[in-house]
């Protein structure tokens, strides 16, 4: 089977059998087609069969990603990003073996070891400055503060936030369901501040659009705008947060995901257990939630000092 055809069959399998999100399928396709293009260039051929892929090909590809390839926008690839390509290839090879093709074992692809991930988050005073930087005297400012409060209150990913519709969010109850990565459903909760800012923002809305957060710049009203065209984009939220970051005199770059980290840090530092935070973040594995060691390690120290008999002074 030609590699390009094998990729197409694999993506169909991901959609129909695995029920992966369109975003995941798109990324799998990108990583595998990138490998296909690189390999065709290496071999100087127009097509290559999946059975012809060798261990040397895979090793050379890993070296290429690590040493030579530079993303035109972001430069050299981080180890984690390199691993995304390798995970996609391993999944492809497993599927090909499952469907009866004699290809190299996916076990030949070992993922590069990553350093412990350092989580950046905003401390209380930084969050306060960020929120206070928003001018809430107009409709756009009311929207922006509502976005910041919702992100910090729920720990939503920015993609989940922009996908929200007004009818999906029960502000009165202060909770609503979202579908996250891998189609995993979870419930998130609104703080009192988040409910107040959302109510204030939505009270100004007289438009018919279903999106919870809409844009205020772009095509004119007479251009037959649809709900999708009026929906605020993830990139717009990134730019908006960077704008207020500068006004709040926060010196390091931040984005929507730092509010998700700040949300988890806030919960853990105030006594929430790791399993509960895992559920609220929508992490499939507890190992993913354990990146918040800057909080959990401090709490472990407190528990040790409080309960270990060696810390008791005998009178």
C-alpha positions as CSV (number, residue, x, y, z in Angstrom):
1,X,0.0,0.0,0.0
2,X,1.2,3.5,-0.9
3,X,2.0,5.5,2.3
4,X,-0.3,8.3,1.2
5,X,-3.2,5.8,0.9
6,X,-2.3,4.2,4.2
7,X,-2.5,7.6,5.8
8,X,-5.9,8.2,4.3
9,X,-7.2,4.8,5.6
10,X,-5.8,5.5,9.0
11,X,-7.5,8.9,9.2
12,X,-10.8,7.3,8.2
13,X,-10.3,4.8,11.0
14,X,-9.6,7.6,13.5
15,X,-12.8,9.3,12.5
16,X,-15.2,6.3,12.2
17,X,-13.9,3.8,14.7
18,X,-11.9,5.8,17.2
19,X,-14.3,8.8,17.1
20,X,-11.5,11.3,17.5
21,X,-12.1,15.0,17.1
22,X,-11.6,16.7,13.8
23,X,-8.8,18.7,15.3
24,X,-7.0,15.5,16.3
25,X,-7.5,13.9,12.9
26,X,-6.2,17.0,11.2
27,X,-3.0,17.0,13.3
28,X,-2.5,13.2,12.7
29,X,-2.8,13.9,9.0
30,X,-0.3,16.8,9.2
31,X,2.3,14.8,11.0
32,X,2.1,11.7,8.8
33,X,2.0,13.7,5.5
34,X,5.0,15.7,6.7
35,X,6.9,12.4,7.2
36,X,5.7,11.2,3.7
37,X,6.9,14.4,2.1
38,X,10.3,14.2,3.8
39,X,10.8,10.5,2.9
40,X,9.9,11.1,-0.8
41,X,12.5,13.8,-0.9
42,X,15.0,11.6,0.8
43,X,14.5,8.8,-1.6
44,X,13.9,11.1,-4.6
45,X,10.8,9.2,-5.7
46,X,7.2,10.0,-6.4
47,X,5.7,7.3,-4.1
48,X,6.7,4.9,-1.5
49,X,5.0,1.8,-0.1
50,X,4.4,1.4,3.7
51,X,6.3,-1.9,3.5
52,X,9.4,-0.1,2.4
53,X,9.8,2.1,5.5
54,X,12.9,1.0,7.4
55,X,14.3,1.5,10.8
56,X,17.0,3.8,9.3
57,X,14.3,5.9,7.8
58,X,12.7,6.4,11.2
59,X,16.0,7.2,12.9
60,X,17.0,9.7,10.1
61,X,13.6,11.4,10.5
62,X,14.1,11.7,14.2
63,X,17.5,13.3,13.6
64,X,16.0,15.6,11.0
65,X,13.3,16.8,13.5
66,X,15.9,17.3,16.3
67,X,18.7,18.9,14.4
68,X,17.7,20.4,11.0
69,X,14.0,21.2,10.7
70,X,12.9,24.7,11.8
71,X,9.3,25.8,11.8
72,X,9.0,29.0,9.8
73,X,7.2,30.7,12.7
74,X,8.5,29.1,15.9
75,X,12.0,27.9,14.9
76,X,13.5,24.6,16.2
77,X,11.0,22.0,17.5
78,X,10.7,21.3,21.2
79,X,11.2,17.7,22.3
80,X,7.5,17.5,23.0
81,X,6.5,18.6,19.5
82,X,9.0,16.1,18.0
83,X,7.2,13.4,19.9
84,X,3.9,14.4,18.4
85,X,5.3,13.3,15.0
86,X,6.5,10.0,16.4
87,X,3.3,9.2,18.2
88,X,1.4,9.7,14.9
89,X,3.7,7.4,13.1
90,X,3.5,4.7,15.8
91,X,-0.3,4.9,15.6
92,X,-0.2,4.6,11.8
93,X,2.1,1.5,12.0
94,X,-0.1,-0.2,14.6
95,X,-3.1,0.3,12.4
96,X,-1.3,-1.0,9.4
97,X,-0.2,-4.2,11.3
98,X,-3.8,-4.6,12.6
99,X,-5.1,-4.5,9.0
100,X,-2.7,-7.1,7.7
101,X,0.2,-5.1,6.3
102,X,3.8,-6.2,6.9
103,X,5.4,-3.1,8.1
104,X,8.2,-2.3,10.6
105,X,7.2,-2.7,14.2
106,X,6.0,0.6,15.9
107,X,8.2,-0.5,18.9
108,X,11.2,0.8,16.8
109,X,10.0,4.3,17.4
110,X,11.0,5.4,20.9
111,X,9.8,8.7,22.2
112,X,12.5,11.2,23.2
113,X,12.7,11.7,27.0
114,X,11.4,15.1,28.1
115,X,12.6,17.2,30.9
116,X,10.2,17.8,33.7
117,X,7.7,20.4,32.5
118,X,7.7,23.8,34.2
119,X,4.3,25.2,34.7
120,X,3.8,29.0,34.5
121,X,0.9,30.5,36.4
122,X,-0.2,33.9,37.7
123,X,-0.1,34.7,41.4
124,X,-2.9,36.5,43.2
125,X,-1.6,40.0,42.7
126,X,-0.8,39.4,39.0
127,X,-4.3,38.1,38.4
128,X,-5.8,41.1,40.2
129,X,-3.7,43.5,38.0
130,X,-4.7,41.6,34.8
131,X,-8.4,41.8,35.6
132,X,-8.2,45.5,36.7
133,X,-6.5,46.4,33.4
134,X,-9.7,45.8,31.5
135,X,-11.8,49.0,30.8
136,X,-15.4,47.8,31.4
137,X,-17.1,51.0,30.3
138,X,-18.0,49.6,26.9
139,X,-19.4,46.3,25.6
140,X,-16.1,45.0,24.4
141,X,-14.5,45.6,27.8
142,X,-17.4,43.8,29.5
143,X,-16.9,40.9,27.1
144,X,-13.2,40.8,27.8
145,X,-13.5,40.7,31.6
146,X,-16.2,38.0,31.3
147,X,-13.8,35.9,29.2
148,X,-11.0,36.3,31.7
149,X,-13.2,35.4,34.7
150,X,-14.7,32.4,32.9
151,X,-11.3,31.1,31.9
152,X,-10.0,31.4,35.5
153,X,-13.2,30.1,37.0
154,X,-13.6,27.0,34.8
155,X,-10.1,26.1,33.6
156,X,-11.4,25.8,30.1
157,X,-9.1,25.4,27.2
158,X,-9.3,28.4,24.8
159,X,-10.8,26.1,22.1
160,X,-13.5,25.1,24.5
161,X,-14.2,28.7,25.5
162,X,-14.7,30.0,22.0
163,X,-17.0,27.0,21.1
164,X,-19.5,28.0,23.9
165,X,-23.0,29.0,22.9
166,X,-25.3,31.1,25.1
167,X,-27.8,28.3,25.5
168,X,-25.1,25.9,26.8
169,X,-24.2,28.0,29.8
170,X,-26.5,27.9,32.8
171,X,-25.4,31.0,34.6
172,X,-28.1,30.7,37.3
173,X,-26.9,27.3,38.4
174,X,-23.3,28.2,37.8
175,X,-22.3,25.1,36.0
176,X,-22.4,23.6,32.5
177,X,-21.0,20.7,30.5
178,X,-18.2,20.8,27.9
179,X,-16.7,18.2,25.5
180,X,-13.0,18.3,25.7
181,X,-10.0,16.5,24.1
182,X,-10.8,13.1,22.8
183,X,-14.6,13.7,23.2
184,X,-14.3,13.5,27.0
185,X,-17.2,15.2,28.7
186,X,-16.9,17.1,32.0
187,X,-18.8,19.6,34.1
188,X,-17.2,23.0,34.9
189,X,-18.3,25.6,37.5
190,X,-18.7,29.4,37.5
191,X,-17.5,31.5,40.4
192,X,-19.7,34.3,41.7
193,X,-17.5,36.8,39.9
194,X,-17.7,34.9,36.7
195,X,-21.5,34.7,36.9
196,X,-21.7,38.5,37.6
197,X,-19.5,39.5,34.7
198,X,-21.3,37.1,32.3
199,X,-24.7,38.5,33.3
200,X,-23.5,42.1,32.9
201,X,-22.0,41.4,29.5
202,X,-25.0,39.4,28.2
203,X,-27.4,42.1,29.3
204,X,-25.8,44.4,26.7
205,X,-26.3,41.9,23.9
206,X,-29.2,42.6,21.6
207,X,-27.9,40.5,18.6
208,X,-29.3,37.2,17.5
209,X,-26.0,35.3,17.5
210,X,-25.7,32.1,19.5
211,X,-22.0,32.3,20.4
212,X,-21.3,33.2,24.0
213,X,-18.5,35.5,23.0
214,X,-18.6,37.5,19.7
215,X,-16.2,39.8,18.0
216,X,-16.8,43.6,17.5
217,X,-14.5,44.2,14.6
218,X,-14.4,42.9,11.0
219,X,-17.0,42.6,8.3
220,X,-20.0,45.0,8.5
221,X,-23.5,43.9,9.5
222,X,-24.8,44.1,5.9
223,X,-22.5,41.3,4.8
224,X,-24.9,38.5,5.9
225,X,-22.8,37.5,8.9
226,X,-23.4,34.0,10.2
227,X,-22.9,32.7,13.8
228,X,-19.5,31.2,12.9
229,X,-18.3,34.5,11.4
230,X,-19.3,36.4,14.5
231,X,-17.8,33.9,16.9
232,X,-14.7,35.2,18.6
233,X,-11.6,33.2,17.6
234,X,-9.0,31.6,19.8
235,X,-6.3,33.9,18.3
236,X,-8.4,37.0,19.2
237,X,-8.5,35.9,22.8
238,X,-4.7,35.3,22.7
239,X,-4.2,38.8,21.4
240,X,-6.6,40.3,24.0
241,X,-4.9,38.6,26.9
242,X,-1.5,39.8,25.7
243,X,-2.8,43.3,25.4
244,X,-4.0,43.3,29.1
245,X,-0.8,41.6,30.2
246,X,1.2,44.6,29.0
247,X,-1.2,47.1,30.6
248,X,-1.0,45.1,33.9
249,X,2.8,45.3,33.7
250,X,3.2,41.5,33.7
251,X,6.7,41.2,32.2
252,X,6.6,37.6,30.8
253,X,4.4,36.5,27.9
254,X,1.1,34.8,28.8
255,X,-1.8,33.3,27.0
256,X,-5.2,31.7,27.7
257,X,-3.6,28.5,28.9
258,X,-1.8,30.2,31.8
259,X,-5.2,31.0,33.2
260,X,-6.0,27.2,33.1
261,X,-2.7,26.6,35.0
262,X,-3.6,29.4,37.4
263,X,-7.0,27.9,38.0
264,X,-5.5,24.5,38.9
265,X,-2.9,26.1,41.1
266,X,-5.6,28.1,42.9
267,X,-7.7,25.0,43.6
268,X,-4.7,22.9,44.8
269,X,-3.3,25.6,47.0
270,X,-6.6,26.1,48.7
271,X,-7.0,22.4,49.6
272,X,-8.5,20.6,46.5
273,X,-7.2,17.1,46.0
274,X,-5.4,16.1,42.8
275,X,-8.1,13.7,41.6
276,X,-10.8,16.3,41.8
277,X,-8.6,18.8,39.9
278,X,-7.9,16.1,37.3
279,X,-11.7,15.7,36.7
280,X,-12.3,19.4,36.5
281,X,-9.5,19.9,34.0
282,X,-10.6,16.9,31.9
283,X,-7.3,15.1,32.1
284,X,-7.5,11.5,31.0
285,X,-4.6,10.5,33.2
286,X,-3.6,11.6,36.7
287,X,0.0,11.9,35.5
288,X,-1.0,14.9,33.4
289,X,-2.3,16.7,36.4
290,X,0.8,15.9,38.4
291,X,2.7,18.7,36.5
292,X,1.4,21.0,39.3
293,X,4.2,19.8,41.6
294,X,4.9,23.4,42.6
295,X,1.8,23.2,44.7
296,X,1.6,19.5,45.6
297,X,5.2,19.4,46.8
298,X,4.5,22.2,49.2
299,X,1.4,20.5,50.6
300,X,3.3,17.3,51.0
301,X,5.9,19.1,53.1
302,X,3.2,20.6,55.2
303,X,1.6,17.2,55.7
304,X,5.0,15.7,56.7
305,X,5.7,18.4,59.2
306,X,2.2,18.1,60.7
307,X,1.9,14.3,60.9
308,X,5.4,12.7,61.0
309,X,6.3,11.6,64.5
310,X,9.9,12.8,64.0
311,X,8.7,16.4,64.0
312,X,7.2,16.1,67.5
313,X,9.3,17.5,70.2
314,X,9.2,15.5,73.4
315,X,8.9,17.5,76.6
